[in-house]
Amino acid sequence: MTDRRAEARQRTYLGAQVVFNRRLNIYDCLVRDMSESGARLLFAHPAMIPDNFEVTFNRGGESRRAEVKWRSKFAAGVRFASGQAAPYVSLEATRKIRRLEKEQSALKARIAELSEA
């Protein structure tokens, strides 16, 4: 079989997460055979991922936009978006923002409740 990749991929064993739907959906994955332009992602369970998403690497916290080029039940081959990387917001920061938004909503509800009394 002929390799059609523009660049050779290096063997890797990196933990990462596929993130999409405004960071509401997150799937853990293992990044294998990575190059500057793409990678092979392995999933422990069948993953229903969209054609475009963000890959956040556990080591270093780097985040890159990716497009699926091929997929199977437990794996996907992706091409990274060229150009500047999207602004990075860590998953911890996203979780903290969600928690603070819930607290703010609860406080607004409580203020409204006290205002009516």
VENSUL-V110057 format. One record per helix or strand. SS is the DSSP state (helix for helix, strand for strand). FROM is the first residue (numbers start at 0). TO is the last residue. If there is no record, write none. Layout:
ss=SS from=FROM to=TO
ss=SS from=FROM to=TO
//
This chain:
ss=strand from=9 to=9
ss=strand from=13 to=19
ss=strand from=24 to=31
ss=strand from=33 to=33
ss=strand from=37 to=41
ss=strand from=51 to=56
ss=strand from=62 to=70
ss=strand from=74 to=79
ss=helix from=90 to=115
//
